[in-house]
Each structure stands twice: as C-alpha cells, then as structure tokens.
Amino acid sequence: RKLGYAIVGLGSYATKQIMPRFKECTSSQLVALVSGTPEKLTRYAAEYGVPAANCYSYKDFDRIRDNPAIDIVYIVLPNSMHAEYSIRAARAGKHVMCEKPMAVSVAECEAMIAASRKANRKLMIGYRSRFEPYNREAIALARGGHVGPTKIINAEHGFTAKPDQWRLDRAMSGGGSLMDIGIYSLNAARYLTGEEPMTVTAVESTDKSDPRFKTVEDRIDFMLKFPSGIIANCVSSYNSNHNRYRIVGPNGYIDAEPATAYEGQRMTIRKGDATMPRVLPAGQKSQFAGQLDHLSECVLADRQPIVAGEEGLADMRVIEAIYRSAREGRTVRMDRA
Ligand code: NAD
C-alpha cells in the first residue's frame, strides 16, 4: 500500500525537490496540499492530480484530521513554523515528516517529540543524506575503519546567501548559516562517527555591516570532540561555497565532494600510496524518494525511523552549545550544556 502524504508549504524545496520525486516512490504518494496561496494550490493540484477536496489553507489545516487519505504530513515551512505545524499534525492523528532544522530550540524539539508520542504517531526529520548511497557508503567505511580508526573529520558546508529572505530573519530562521547549511557539517560529523560530541568549541565571524547579517550569523566554525577521541573540525558559512567532508585515519582518508548536495556525489579514497575514485552503481532510488519511502515503510511496519525526532533534537542540542560557545568564548561541555 502507498501511504498518502500532505505537503505543507509550497515553496522552493517542496515544489522543486520533493514533489517531483513521488513518482519514484514505491510506498508513498502525494495526496494533499497545504498553502496560504490559492493560486499555488490550483496550479500544483492540477499538476499532481490532487483533488480540490484535499487542498487546505493554513486556516483550515486542522481539518486534515477528517481526511483518511492523509497518513503523513510533511512540513516544509520556514524553521520557526516547524514546531507549531508538526504538533498540530500529530494532534490531528497524522505521522509527521519535518524538514531540518527540526525547530529553532531544544524546547520546541522536545515538545514535538512529546506530541507525536502522545498521539502514538511517528516523527521523522528530513535528513535526506542518510538515504543517499555515497553517504551510506561513507558511514560504513568510516565506522568500519577502512582507513584505520577515524581520527579527524573535516566538514565544510556553505553557500552565498541571497538578500531579503526569511533565512536572514532570525525570528523566522532561528539563526544563520548553522541552522540552514552548517547543520550538514554537524549531522555528518555525528553520523560518520556514530557518537555524540562531549565538548563543543566555536568561533563566529560575521561582518555586521553586511545588511544580510543584521540578525543572523554568517560564518561559524566549530570543533567537536567525541568520546573515542575523534575531532571534527566544521565550517558553516553564508558567504562562501563549500560542500564536502574528509574522514582521516592512520592509513589514509576518504573524501566526499560534493558530499550532501541534491545530486552528483563523488568520493575519493586515499589508502597507503594509492588514490582512487569510489564509484557506486548508478540508477539507485534518489535520496528524496528513499527518505519519503522510509517513513512510509516505518509506519507500515511500526518501526522507528533512522532519523526520528530524537535525531533532530540531538543536532539542536549541539547547535545551542555551538552558539553558547561562540557567544561566551569558551569550550562548552555537552553534559553541562
Ligand atoms: P521557501 O521560502 O522557498 O519556502 C517556504 C514556504 O513557506 C513558501 O511557500 C512560503 O509561502 C511558505 N510560508 C508560509 N508561511 C510563511 C511565512 N509566514 N513566512 C514565509 N514563508 C511562509 O523555503 P525553502 O527553501 O523551501 O525551505 C523550507 C524548509 O525546507 C526550511 O525549513 C528549510 O530548512 C528546508 N529545506 C531543506 C532542504 C533539504 O535539502 N533538506 C533544502 C531546502 C530547504
């Protein structure tokens, strides 16, 4: 059976990346749309064959409760709206897929998890890289000690932010590059190690005369120290383009670049004296369809998603520690954060 998804927020990511991928899905289908713009509802309903009865505005969103065709609600709204709509969806008896960052604070993440538990519904975060073949390979190689036990991870993520958008308004975004793109460096450091950091040390560099960065940070560099001794050095930037990580061990390194882009992943492995590209078979399900189907399959089999709400909460705990470290100019211990 294909479970029915309602997409909430018909912006760039939803319409250009997510909605076109349902045709690849084996366990998921697009059945409903939620938007504040009637023209968008009409246009996308026609394009995807969604009946008018399954189109909702934000005002009548809670009526999804009465629509048995909707199994899962996918929140693709600005960050500050994730918690409210995830909680309302759970209260309406629906499973929830929520985009990253899960919310704008640890407290909101905890409230989302509590609401889903209370409703006995699943909650998953849109960490698509976990369904992307090169990232899965990198996890297996790093944790399997392919270049020896991992010692260092370097992860860099950034892009040049365009002015005048909600991402640059702290009230909507909850923060700057770290909330949006640096979270890929953080999440990769956590999934490549399979560990939670013990300490966090961060430095922020933001040109406050740049009108884009009036309320949010541009650049924030952070170092995570993990229990096994692995150190991750991470970059998060809104003013330079990076998308890569390197896993370094005593016998070589594994490079991924682009590492977490929408497509075109490449991997190179240096082992001993040899440097070789790692090429995986083409034609696998895209990370987007993999992510959508994973939640459907978890609902059908009553399994916990590999990137459940707890995973978003774990990132948010570290994000709050990164901001605290930068603000206070000191290393923050996670057990005291
Ligand atoms: P966007 O601005 O293109 O879309 C946001 C949508 O929310 C728009 O349709 C907008 O109309 C709607 N909206 C509803 N109420 C709003 C309000 N009060 N103010 C502003 N917009 C409002 O943004 P996007 O790039 O699609 O990002 C949406 C979410 O998806 C964010 O949480 C972002 O972090 C996430 N995202 C994830 C990925 C990924 O690769 N996983 C990529 C891009 C975005």
Boltz pocket constraint, residues with backbone or C-beta under 6 A from the ligand:
constraints:
  - pocket:
      binder: B
      contacts: [[A, 9], [A, 10], [A, 11], [A, 12], [A, 13], [A, 14], [A, 36], [A, 75], [A, 76], [A, 77], [A, 78], [A, 79], [A, 99], [A, 100], [A, 101], [A, 126], [A, 128], [A, 166], [A, 179], [A, 180]]
      max_distance: 6.0
